[in-house]
């Protein structure tokens, strides 16, 4: 259960980074602060539902496009997010193409790299293994202190 929640958190964070990157880099892409969270959730849900569907349809009807499944599902998720929420606006064909590329690239990198960052941060918070009770006993684990 924890892994599922962690994956969902990573995917939501990657989607947020992707949408922010597109808004920052691509002219014609605007993300409003008031609808940002809803937009991220709608985009992430649409992306997670659409990816397997697009993959299955592409595998069945157009095998040559299998490499573009991520791009296509990102594009469709952007369309859904712009239609369902007021937090995302994309104007112009160039903006749509570039936004799709930027969001796809950043979310792909984010879903790959964020787990490593989170695991490293979690590891840094924990004490080293095998050293928890060492100081309380005054020596190495498993050894009795010497008398005298």
Secondary structure, DSSP 8 states (H G I E B T S, - for coil): -HHHHHHHHHHHHHHHHHHHHHHHHSTTEEE-STTHHHHHHHHHHHHHHHHHHHHHHHHHH-GGGGGGHHHHHHHHHHHHHHHH-SSEEE-SHHHHHHHHHHHHHHHHHHHHHHHHHHHHHHHHHS--TT-TTHHHHTS-TT------
